[in-house]
Amino acid sequence: MKRMLTSFGLGLVAPFIGFLGGALFEEVGKNPPKETIAEMLVVGLYCAACQFWIARGNGKMATSGWTCVAAMMLAIGSIFLVLFLAEGGLEWRYFAAPILVAGFIGAAAGMVLGRGAGRAGAA
């Protein structure tokens, strides 16, 4: 339960980390592809690092790993749901969907790598 709450809390921060990464390529009044790609990379790497850190010391990762990934994705999705309800429109497709996909891929990769590192360290 503690790992799920940690994962949820780290997931709440992920969209803001992504926005900071994309701010380097931001152009006023535009949404260039390189900004979205930068956000995706930053969120993917952040989620991978967080899940690696969470999964590394867990010996029971086969049963609890996906719940931590789901908790992180729930947190990211809830932030985007709040933004969607506040702003409205279909603009979520351009910034929320790519970040959600990159976050899921990064979190799943981090969990798998962390599980492997945990087993290798235990041997």
KAPE-V279340 format. One record per run of one state. SS is the DSSP state (hx for helix, st for strand, lp for the rest). FROM is the first residue (numbers start at 1). TO is the last residue. If there is no record, write none. Layout:
# KAPE-V279340
ss->SS from->FROM to->TO
ss->SS from->FROM to->TO
This chain:
# KAPE-V279340
ss->lp from->1 to->1
ss->hx from->2 to->25
ss->lp from->26 to->32
ss->hx from->33 to->56
ss->lp from->57 to->60
ss->hx from->61 to->87
ss->lp from->88 to->91
ss->hx from->92 to->122
ss->lp from->123 to->123
